[in-house]
Amino acid sequence: MNIAFFTNKLQSEQGFLLVDVVVAIVILSVALLAIHSLFVQAMQETILARDYTQGSNLARTQCELLKTYPPQYWANLAEPSLMDFQANREEGMSRYSIQTIATPIADEHLVQVVVRANWQERGNEYSVQFLTFCPAL
């Protein structure tokens, strides 16, 4: 093969038109925009999942601490009562409010304890609730 063959071959190649390049850029931009919105939604869901996990951990901690109370403590409970949070809060957990309501169950020698962690994120209110029973004498 000679050099003239390769020279003629290179000169016959036209390449891409400007319209082809613009169409390719538009298609690529639409695809990237769709992918970007998926990333934003995934980040929002990750933040919400983190909040649920932290709220659940606070409520679980409260339940576990209340289970250590002796049955005599629960026996003295005559009506539904609101209880304070029993544990020390870690840094960054102040945005969660913990509500604990203990309600004696008549004729069962049990106290129903409901622990609810509440928080707000982007104008919406969220909560997670745990329920446990403690023995009363």
Secondary structure, 3 states (H helix, E strand, C coil): CCHHHHHHHHHHCCCCCHHHHHHHHHHHHHHHHHHHHHHHHHHHHHHHHHHHHHHHHHHHHHHHHHHCCCHHHHHCCCCCEEECCCCCCCCCCCCCEEEEEEEEECCCCEEEEEEEEEEEECCEEEEEEEEEEEECC
